[in-house]
């Protein structure tokens, strides 16, 4: 689910698509929650809750997390902010 969501966000942000058909994301959602296997309307709040839960489950499966060696001063500098 997380990979399909990431792919969907990339398609949205690349600026090359004026129209998107999130078929692979919908397929992943349907596999995770069969209630979405039909064309009936579902509650948007319930759908969002299910998507967020699925993303949380997928992202928490990471066994080893990569450590980032970026100092806060570098981040502040890149953003044009002071550390104060």
C-alpha positions in Angstrom: 0.0 0.0 0.0 2.8 2.4 0.9 4.6 1.8 -2.4 1.4 2.5 -4.4 0.6 5.6 -2.4 4.2 6.8 -3.0 3.8 6.2 -6.7 0.5 8.1 -6.7 2.1 11.1 -5.0 5.0 11.0 -7.5 2.5 11.1 -10.4 0.7 14.0 -8.8 3.9 16.0 -8.2 5.7 15.4 -11.4 3.5 17.8 -13.3 3.4 15.7 -16.4 -0.2 14.3 -15.9 -3.2 16.6 -16.3 -5.4 13.6 -15.5 -4.6 10.7 -13.2 -6.3 7.3 -12.9 -5.1 5.8 -9.6 -5.9 2.2 -10.7 -2.9 0.6 -9.0 -3.6 2.5 -5.7 -7.3 1.5 -5.8 -6.3 -2.2 -6.4 -4.0 -2.0 -3.4 -6.8 -0.5 -1.3 -9.2 -3.2 -2.5 -6.7 -5.9 -1.6 -6.3 -4.4 1.9 -10.0 -3.8 2.5 -12.5 -5.8 0.5 -15.3 -3.3 1.3 -14.0 -1.2 -1.5 -14.3 -4.0 -4.1 -17.4 -2.5 -5.5 -18.5 0.7 -7.1 -20.7 1.8 -4.3 -20.0 5.0 -2.5 -18.2 4.7 0.8 -17.8 7.1 3.7 -14.8 9.4 3.0 -13.8 9.5 6.7 -13.8 5.7 6.9 -11.8 5.4 3.6 -9.2 7.9 4.8 -8.9 6.1 8.2 -8.4 2.8 6.4 -5.7 4.3 4.1 -3.9 5.9 7.0 -4.0 2.7 9.0 -2.7 0.7 6.1 0.2 3.1 5.5 1.0 3.0 9.2 1.1 -0.8 9.1 3.3 -0.9 6.0 5.7 1.8 7.3 6.1 0.1 10.7 7.2 -3.1 9.0 10.6 -1.6 8.3 13.2 -3.7 10.2 16.1 -1.3 10.1 15.8 2.4 9.8 18.4 4.4 8.1 20.2 7.0 10.2 20.6 10.4 8.6 23.8 12.2 9.4 22.4 15.7 8.8 23.0 18.3 11.4 20.3 20.7 12.4 22.5 23.7 11.5 22.8 22.4 7.9 19.0 22.1 7.6 18.5 25.6 9.1 21.1 27.0 6.7 19.5 25.3 3.7 16.1 26.7 4.7 17.5 30.1 5.2 16.6 30.1 8.9 18.6 30.8 12.0 18.9 28.3 14.8 17.6 30.7 17.4 
